[in-house]
């Protein structure tokens, strides 16, 4: 059950970042480490925003 909660949270955050950047047609793979299970939504949001913005900036699309 914890894995599904983390998965849903990460999916929602990623969707918000990608749509805010107007990036259609890209594939993103996110691998959550076991420590993500104990992270709250705000921590996941900060960390994933940072990673996705850095990745999208370098994607060239």
PDB file of N, CA, C and O in Angstrom:
ATOM      1  N   UNK A   1       0.816  -1.185   0.000  1.00  0.00           N
ATOM      2  CA  UNK A   1       0.000   0.000   0.000  1.00  0.00           C
ATOM      3  C   UNK A   1       0.868   1.260   0.000  1.00  0.00           C
ATOM      4  O   UNK A   1       0.541   2.222  -0.695  1.00  0.00           O
ATOM      5  N   UNK A   2       1.943   1.278   0.746  1.00  0.00           N
ATOM      6  CA  UNK A   2       2.834   2.439   0.792  1.00  0.00           C
ATOM      7  C   UNK A   2       3.396   2.735  -0.589  1.00  0.00           C
ATOM      8  O   UNK A   2       3.491   3.892  -0.997  1.00  0.00           O
ATOM      9  N   UNK A   3       3.767   1.685  -1.302  1.00  0.00           N
ATOM     10  CA  UNK A   3       4.327   1.871  -2.640  1.00  0.00           C
ATOM     11  C   UNK A   3       3.336   2.569  -3.554  1.00  0.00           C
ATOM     12  O   UNK A   3       3.723   3.429  -4.346  1.00  0.00           O
ATOM     13  N   UNK A   4       2.056   2.209  -3.455  1.00  0.00           N
ATOM     14  CA  UNK A   4       1.047   2.839  -4.297  1.00  0.00           C
ATOM     15  C   UNK A   4       0.832   4.300  -3.943  1.00  0.00           C
ATOM     16  O   UNK A   4       0.591   5.126  -4.823  1.00  0.00           O
ATOM     17  N   UNK A   5       0.919   4.623  -2.662  1.00  0.00           N
ATOM     18  CA  UNK A   5       0.777   6.022  -2.237  1.00  0.00           C
ATOM     19  C   UNK A   5       1.918   6.852  -2.818  1.00  0.00           C
ATOM     20  O   UNK A   5       1.689   7.930  -3.365  1.00  0.00           O
ATOM     21  N   UNK A   6       3.138   6.353  -2.700  1.00  0.00           N
ATOM     22  CA  UNK A   6       4.301   7.056  -3.242  1.00  0.00           C
ATOM     23  C   UNK A   6       4.161   7.190  -4.753  1.00  0.00           C
ATOM     24  O   UNK A   6       4.429   8.254  -5.310  1.00  0.00           O
ATOM     25  N   UNK A   7       3.751   6.137  -5.404  1.00  0.00           N
ATOM     26  CA  UNK A   7       3.593   6.154  -6.857  1.00  0.00           C
ATOM     27  C   UNK A   7       2.570   7.211  -7.291  1.00  0.00           C
ATOM     28  O   UNK A   7       2.815   7.957  -8.239  1.00  0.00           O
ATOM     29  N   UNK A   8       1.439   7.275  -6.610  1.00  0.00           N
ATOM     30  CA  UNK A   8       0.408   8.265  -6.947  1.00  0.00           C
ATOM     31  C   UNK A   8       0.905   9.683  -6.708  1.00  0.00           C
ATOM     32  O   UNK A   8       0.659  10.576  -7.519  1.00  0.00           O
ATOM     33  N   UNK A   9       1.591   9.889  -5.617  1.00  0.00           N
ATOM     34  CA  UNK A   9       2.122  11.225  -5.317  1.00  0.00           C
ATOM     35  C   UNK A   9       3.134  11.666  -6.370  1.00  0.00           C
ATOM     36  O   UNK A   9       3.065  12.788  -6.872  1.00  0.00           O
ATOM     37  N   UNK A  10       4.066  10.787  -6.701  1.00  0.00           N
ATOM     38  CA  UNK A  10       5.085  11.138  -7.691  1.00  0.00           C
ATOM     39  C   UNK A  10       4.467  11.369  -9.065  1.00  0.00           C
ATOM     40  O   UNK A  10       4.886  12.270  -9.791  1.00  0.00           O
ATOM     41  N   UNK A  11       3.491  10.576  -9.418  1.00  0.00           N
ATOM     42  CA  UNK A  11       2.826  10.741 -10.713  1.00  0.00           C
ATOM     43  C   UNK A  11       2.138  12.104 -10.791  1.00  0.00           C
ATOM     44  O   UNK A  11       2.226  12.788 -11.811  1.00  0.00           O
ATOM     45  N   UNK A  12       1.457  12.497  -9.719  1.00  0.00           N
ATOM     46  CA  UNK A  12       0.774  13.795  -9.697  1.00  0.00           C
ATOM     47  C   UNK A  12       1.762  14.948  -9.788  1.00  0.00           C
ATOM     48  O   UNK A  12       1.552  15.889 -10.552  1.00  0.00           O
ATOM     49  N   UNK A  13       2.828  14.878  -9.020  1.00  0.00           N
ATOM     50  CA  UNK A  13       3.832  15.943  -9.035  1.00  0.00           C
ATOM     51  C   UNK A  13       4.481  16.048 -10.414  1.00  0.00           C
ATOM     52  O   UNK A  13       4.635  17.146 -10.949  1.00  0.00           O
ATOM     53  N   UNK A  14       4.856  14.922 -10.980  1.00  0.00           N
ATOM     54  CA  UNK A  14       5.497  14.915 -12.297  1.00  0.00           C
ATOM     55  C   UNK A  14       4.564  15.497 -13.345  1.00  0.00           C
ATOM     56  O   UNK A  14       4.998  16.273 -14.198  1.00  0.00           O
ATOM     57  N   UNK A  15       3.303  15.137 -13.292  1.00  0.00           N
ATOM     58  CA  UNK A  15       2.331  15.652 -14.265  1.00  0.00           C
ATOM     59  C   UNK A  15       2.256  17.175 -14.169  1.00  0.00           C
ATOM     60  O   UNK A  15       2.239  17.862 -15.190  1.00  0.00           O
ATOM     61  N   UNK A  16       2.210  17.707 -12.932  1.00  0.00           N
ATOM     62  CA  UNK A  16       2.130  19.164 -12.754  1.00  0.00           C
ATOM     63  C   UNK A  16       3.357  19.862 -13.321  1.00  0.00           C
ATOM     64  O   UNK A  16       3.231  20.892 -13.984  1.00  0.00           O
ATOM     65  N   UNK A  17       4.526  19.324 -13.073  1.00  0.00           N
ATOM     66  CA  UNK A  17       5.761  19.961 -13.557  1.00  0.00           C
ATOM     67  C   UNK A  17       5.838  19.886 -15.076  1.00  0.00           C
ATOM     68  O   UNK A  17       6.150  20.883 -15.727  1.00  0.00           O
ATOM     69  N   UNK A  18       5.565  18.740 -15.639  1.00  0.00           N
ATOM     70  CA  UNK A  18       5.685  18.564 -17.087  1.00  0.00           C
ATOM     71  C   UNK A  18       4.661  19.411 -17.833  1.00  0.00           C
ATOM     72  O   UNK A  18       4.992  20.022 -18.849  1.00  0.00           O
ATOM     73  N   UNK A  19       3.428  19.457 -17.347  1.00  0.00           N
ATOM     74  CA  UNK A  19       2.427  20.288 -18.022  1.00  0.00           C
ATOM     75  C   UNK A  19       2.718  21.771 -17.835  1.00  0.00           C
ATOM     76  O   UNK A  19       2.432  22.568 -18.728  1.00  0.00           O
ATOM     77  N   UNK A  20       3.283  22.159 -16.691  1.00  0.00           N
ATOM     78  CA  UNK A  20       3.638  23.560 -16.475  1.00  0.00           C
ATOM     79  C   UNK A  20       4.752  23.997 -17.424  1.00  0.00           C
ATOM     80  O   UNK A  20       4.824  25.161 -17.818  1.00  0.00           O
ATOM     81  N   UNK A  21       5.606  23.065 -17.780  1.00  0.00           N
ATOM     82  CA  UNK A  21       6.705  23.348 -18.706  1.00  0.00           C
ATOM     83  C   UNK A  21       6.258  23.183 -20.163  1.00  0.00           C
ATOM     84  O   UNK A  21       7.051  23.406 -21.079  1.00  0.00           O
ATOM     85  N   UNK A  22       5.015  22.801 -20.383  1.00  0.00           N
ATOM     86  CA  UNK A  22       4.451  22.584 -21.718  1.00  0.00           C
ATOM     87  C   UNK A  22       5.264  21.581 -22.527  1.00  0.00           C
ATOM     88  O   UNK A  22       5.581  21.801 -23.696  1.00  0.00           O
ATOM     89  N   UNK A  23       5.584  20.494 -21.877  1.00  0.00           N
ATOM     90  CA  UNK A  23       6.381  19.453 -22.535  1.00  0.00           C
ATOM     91  C   UNK A  23       5.469  18.289 -22.884  1.00  0.00           C
ATOM     92  O   UNK A  23       5.156  17.464 -22.025  1.00  0.00           O
ATOM     93  N   UNK A  24       5.051  18.218 -24.108  1.00  0.00           N
ATOM     94  CA  UNK A  24       4.245  17.101 -24.566  1.00  0.00           C
ATOM     95  C   UNK A  24       5.118  16.150 -25.365  1.00  0.00           C
ATOM     96  O   UNK A  24       6.069  16.568 -26.025  1.00  0.00           O
ATOM     97  N   UNK A  25       4.792  14.891 -25.299  1.00  0.00           N
ATOM     98  CA  UNK A  25       5.500  13.904 -26.100  1.00  0.00           C
ATOM     99  C   UNK A  25       6.845  13.484 -25.546  1.00  0.00           C
ATOM    100  O   UNK A  25       7.681  12.976 -26.293  1.00  0.00           O
ATOM    101  N   UNK A  26       7.078  13.680 -24.264  1.00  0.00           N
ATOM    102  CA  UNK A  26       8.319  13.203 -23.677  1.00  0.00           C
ATOM    103  C   UNK A  26       8.009  12.062 -22.714  1.00  0.00           C
ATOM    104  O   UNK A  26       6.913  11.982 -22.159  1.00  0.00           O
ATOM    105  N   UNK A  27       8.957  11.211 -22.532  1.00  0.00           N
ATOM    106  CA  UNK A  27       8.830  10.113 -21.581  1.00  0.00           C
ATOM    107  C   UNK A  27       9.741  10.400 -20.396  1.00  0.00           C
ATOM    108  O   UNK A  27      10.884  10.828 -20.559  1.00  0.00           O
ATOM    109  N   UNK A  28       9.218  10.160 -19.211  1.00  0.00           N
ATOM    110  CA  UNK A  28       9.989  10.370 -17.994  1.00  0.00           C
ATOM    111  C   UNK A  28       9.904   9.097 -17.163  1.00  0.00           C
ATOM    112  O   UNK A  28       8.817   8.563 -16.943  1.00  0.00           O
ATOM    113  N   UNK A  29      11.037   8.622 -16.710  1.00  0.00           N
ATOM    114  CA  UNK A  29      11.085   7.454 -15.845  1.00  0.00           C
ATOM    115  C   UNK A  29      11.541   7.928 -14.471  1.00  0.00           C
ATOM    116  O   UNK A  29      12.584   8.566 -14.331  1.00  0.00           O
ATOM    117  N   UNK A  30      10.744   7.605 -13.471  1.00  0.00           N
ATOM    118  CA  UNK A  30      11.068   8.007 -12.099  1.00  0.00           C
ATOM    119  C   UNK A  30      11.212   6.743 -11.269  1.00  0.00           C
ATOM    120  O   UNK A  30      10.331   5.883 -11.258  1.00  0.00           O
ATOM    121  N   UNK A  31      12.316   6.649 -10.589  1.00  0.00           N
ATOM    122  CA  UNK A  31      12.566   5.501  -9.710  1.00  0.00           C
ATOM    123  C   UNK A  31      12.613   6.011  -8.282  1.00  0.00           C
ATOM    124  O   UNK A  31      13.494   6.789  -7.919  1.00  0.00           O
ATOM    125  N   UNK A  32      11.677   5.577  -7.489  1.00  0.00           N
ATOM    126  CA  UNK A  32      11.634   6.003  -6.089  1.00  0.00           C
ATOM    127  C   UNK A  32      12.485   5.064  -5.242  1.00  0.00           C
ATOM    128  O   UNK A  32      12.368   3.842  -5.332  1.00  0.00           O
ATOM    129  N   UNK A  33      13.322   5.645  -4.439  1.00  0.00           N
ATOM    130  CA  UNK A  33      14.132   4.865  -3.504  1.00  0.00           C
ATOM    131  C   UNK A  33      13.290   4.518  -2.281  1.00  0.00           C
ATOM    132  O   UNK A  33      12.283   5.179  -2.028  1.00  0.00           O
ATOM    133  N   UNK A  34      13.669   3.515  -1.532  1.00  0.00           N
ATOM    134  CA  UNK A  34      12.884   3.120  -0.352  1.00  0.00           C
ATOM    135  C   UNK A  34      12.629   4.260   0.633  1.00  0.00           C
ATOM    136  O   UNK A  34      11.605   4.264   1.316  1.00  0.00           O
ATOM    137  N   UNK A  35      13.538   5.218   0.715  1.00  0.00           N
ATOM    138  CA  UNK A  35      13.343   6.334   1.644  1.00  0.00           C
ATOM    139  C   UNK A  35      12.160   7.213   1.259  1.00  0.00           C
ATOM    140  O   UNK A  35      11.667   7.977   2.089  1.00  0.00           O
ATOM    141  N   UNK A  36      11.699   7.119   0.020  1.00  0.00           N
ATOM    142  CA  UNK A  36      10.532   7.894  -0.418  1.00  0.00           C
ATOM    143  C   UNK A  36       9.278   7.496   0.354  1.00  0.00           C
ATOM    144  O   UNK A  36       8.344   8.290   0.471  1.00  0.00           O
ATOM    145  N   UNK A  37       9.251   6.284   0.875  1.00  0.00           N
ATOM    146  CA  UNK A  37       8.080   5.810   1.612  1.00  0.00           C
ATOM    147  C   UNK A  37       7.853   6.603   2.891  1.00  0.00           C
ATOM    148  O   UNK A  37       6.718   6.721   3.351  1.00  0.00           O
ATOM    149  N   UNK A  38       8.913   7.147   3.468  1.00  0.00           N
ATOM    150  CA  UNK A  38       8.766   7.908   4.707  1.00  0.00           C
ATOM    151  C   UNK A  38       8.732   9.419   4.468  1.00  0.00           C
ATOM    152  O   UNK A  38       8.574  10.187   5.417  1.00  0.00           O
ATOM    153  N   UNK A  39       8.876   9.851   3.223  1.00  0.00           N
ATOM    154  CA  UNK A  39       8.864  11.283   2.905  1.00  0.00           C
ATOM    155  C   UNK A  39       7.429  11.783   2.807  1.00  0.00           C
ATOM    156  O   UNK A  39       6.549  11.078   2.312  1.00  0.00           O
ATOM    157  N   UNK A  40       7.200  12.997   3.279  1.00  0.00           N
ATOM    158  CA  UNK A  40       5.867  13.566   3.135  1.00  0.00           C
ATOM    159  C   UNK A  40       5.720  14.179   1.734  1.00  0.00           C
ATOM    160  O   UNK A  40       6.684  14.264   0.974  1.00  0.00           O
ATOM    161  N   UNK A  41       4.501  14.598   1.419  1.00  0.00           N
ATOM    162  CA  UNK A  41       4.208  15.119   0.087  1.00  0.00           C
ATOM    163  C   UNK A  41       5.091  16.325  -0.240  1.00  0.00           C
ATOM    164  O   UNK A  41       5.607  16.439  -1.352  1.00  0.00           O
ATOM    165  N   UNK A  42       5.260  17.215   0.723  1.00  0.00           N
ATOM    166  CA  UNK A  42       6.050  18.426   0.480  1.00  0.00           C
ATOM    167  C   UNK A  42       7.501  18.093   0.122  1.00  0.00           C
ATOM    168  O   UNK A  42       8.082  18.728  -0.759  1.00  0.00           O
ATOM    169  N   UNK A  43       8.078  17.118   0.789  1.00  0.00           N
ATOM    170  CA  UNK A  43       9.465  16.711   0.506  1.00  0.00           C
ATOM    171  C   UNK A  43       9.566  16.086  -0.887  1.00  0.00           C
ATOM    172  O   UNK A  43      10.476  16.406  -1.652  1.00  0.00           O
ATOM    173  N   UNK A  44       8.632  15.199  -1.210  1.00  0.00           N
ATOM    174  CA  UNK A  44       8.623  14.606  -2.547  1.00  0.00           C
ATOM    175  C   UNK A  44       8.459  15.687  -3.614  1.00  0.00           C
ATOM    176  O   UNK A  44       9.116  15.650  -4.655  1.00  0.00           O
ATOM    177  N   UNK A  45       7.579  16.647  -3.345  1.00  0.00           N
ATOM    178  CA  UNK A  45       7.320  17.725  -4.289  1.00  0.00           C
ATOM    179  C   UNK A  45       8.587  18.544  -4.543  1.00  0.00           C
ATOM    180  O   UNK A  45       8.940  18.798  -5.695  1.00  0.00           O
ATOM    181  N   UNK A  46       9.266  18.952  -3.484  1.00  0.00           N
ATOM    182  CA  UNK A  46      10.500  19.737  -3.636  1.00  0.00           C
ATOM    183  C   UNK A  46      11.565  18.973  -4.412  1.00  0.00           C
ATOM    184  O   UNK A  46      12.160  19.498  -5.353  1.00  0.00           O
ATOM    185  N   UNK A  47      11.794  17.736  -4.009  1.00  0.00           N
ATOM    186  CA  UNK A  47      12.854  16.946  -4.641  1.00  0.00           C
ATOM    187  C   UNK A  47      12.551  16.637  -6.108  1.00  0.00           C
ATOM    188  O   UNK A  47      13.430  16.737  -6.964  1.00  0.00           O
ATOM    189  N   UNK A  48      11.311  16.265  -6.387  1.00  0.00           N
ATOM    190  CA  UNK A  48      10.966  15.909  -7.760  1.00  0.00           C
ATOM    191  C   UNK A  48      10.933  17.139  -8.654  1.00  0.00           C
ATOM    192  O   UNK A  48      11.351  17.068  -9.810  1.00  0.00           O
ATOM    193  N   UNK A  49      10.439  18.275  -8.140  1.00  0.00           N
ATOM    194  CA  UNK A  49      10.480  19.517  -8.923  1.00  0.00           C
ATOM    195  C   UNK A  49      11.918  19.843  -9.317  1.00  0.00           C
ATOM    196  O   UNK A  49      12.196  20.167 -10.471  1.00  0.00           O
ATOM    197  N   UNK A  50      12.811  19.756  -8.365  1.00  0.00           N
ATOM    198  CA  UNK A  50      14.217  20.068  -8.617  1.00  0.00           C
ATOM    199  C   UNK A  50      14.793  19.158  -9.714  1.00  0.00           C
ATOM    200  O   UNK A  50      15.439  19.629 -10.651  1.00  0.00           O
ATOM    201  N   UNK A  51      14.549  17.869  -9.581  1.00  0.00           N
ATOM    202  CA  UNK A  51      15.098  16.911 -10.552  1.00  0.00           C
ATOM    203  C   UNK A  51      14.472  17.080 -11.937  1.00  0.00           C
ATOM    204  O   UNK A  51      15.177  17.074 -12.946  1.00  0.00           O
ATOM    205  N   UNK A  52      13.162  17.228 -11.979  1.00  0.00           N
ATOM    206  CA  UNK A  52      12.496  17.347 -13.278  1.00  0.00           C
ATOM    207  C   UNK A  52      12.861  18.645 -13.981  1.00  0.00           C
ATOM    208  O   UNK A  52      13.087  18.641 -15.191  1.00  0.00           O
ATOM    209  N   UNK A  53      12.922  19.730 -13.271  1.00  0.00           N
ATOM    210  CA  UNK A  53      13.292  20.990 -13.892  1.00  0.00           C
ATOM    211  C   UNK A  53      14.710  20.921 -14.462  1.00  0.00           C
ATOM    212  O   UNK A  53      14.975  21.411 -15.560  1.00  0.00           O
ATOM    213  N   UNK A  54      15.605  20.310 -13.705  1.00  0.00           N
ATOM    214  CA  UNK A  54      16.982  20.150 -14.187  1.00  0.00           C
ATOM    215  C   UNK A  54      17.006  19.244 -15.428  1.00  0.00           C
ATOM    216  O   UNK A  54      17.692  19.539 -16.407  1.00  0.00           O
ATOM    217  N   UNK A  55      16.261  18.154 -15.375  1.00  0.00           N
ATOM    218  CA  UNK A  55      16.220  17.228 -16.509  1.00  0.00           C
ATOM    219  C   UNK A  55      15.560  17.832 -17.734  1.00  0.00           C
ATOM    220  O   UNK A  55      16.037  17.641 -18.853  1.00  0.00           O
ATOM    221  N   UNK A  56      14.464  18.561 -17.538  1.00  0.00           N
ATOM    222  CA  UNK A  56      13.775  19.174 -18.671  1.00  0.00           C
ATOM    223  C   UNK A  56      14.584  20.297 -19.274  1.00  0.00           C
ATOM    224  O   UNK A  56      14.510  20.524 -20.481  1.00  0.00           O
ATOM    225  N   UNK A  57      15.356  21.007 -18.471  1.00  0.00           N
ATOM    226  CA  UNK A  57      16.187  22.079 -18.978  1.00  0.00           C
ATOM    227  C   UNK A  57      17.268  21.531 -19.914  1.00  0.00           C
ATOM    228  O   UNK A  57      17.659  22.196 -20.872  1.00  0.00           O
ATOM    229  N   UNK A  58      17.739  20.341 -19.638  1.00  0.00           N
ATOM    230  CA  UNK A  58      18.778  19.749 -20.458  1.00  0.00           C
ATOM    231  C   UNK A  58      18.278  18.823 -21.550  1.00  0.00           C
ATOM    232  O   UNK A  58      19.075  18.216 -22.266  1.00  0.00           O
ATOM    233  N   UNK A  59      16.940  18.708 -21.686  1.00  0.00           N
ATOM    234  CA  UNK A  59      16.387  17.739 -22.638  1.00  0.00           C
ATOM    235  C   UNK A  59      16.453  18.223 -24.068  1.00  0.00           C
ATOM    236  O   UNK A  59      16.458  17.409 -24.991  1.00  0.00           O
ATOM    237  N   UNK A  60      16.503  19.539 -24.279  1.00  0.00           N
ATOM    238  CA  UNK A  60      16.591  20.061 -25.638  1.00  0.00           C
ATOM    239  C   UNK A  60      15.289  20.000 -26.393  1.00  0.00           C
ATOM    240  O   UNK A  60      15.278  20.228 -27.603  1.00  0.00           O
ATOM    241  N   UNK A  61      14.174  19.698 -25.718  1.00  0.00           N
ATOM    242  CA  UNK A  61      12.880  19.652 -26.411  1.00  0.00           C
ATOM    243  C   UNK A  61      12.053  20.847 -26.074  1.00  0.00           C
ATOM    244  O   UNK A  61      10.931  20.980 -26.565  1.00  0.00           O
TER     245      UNK A  61
END
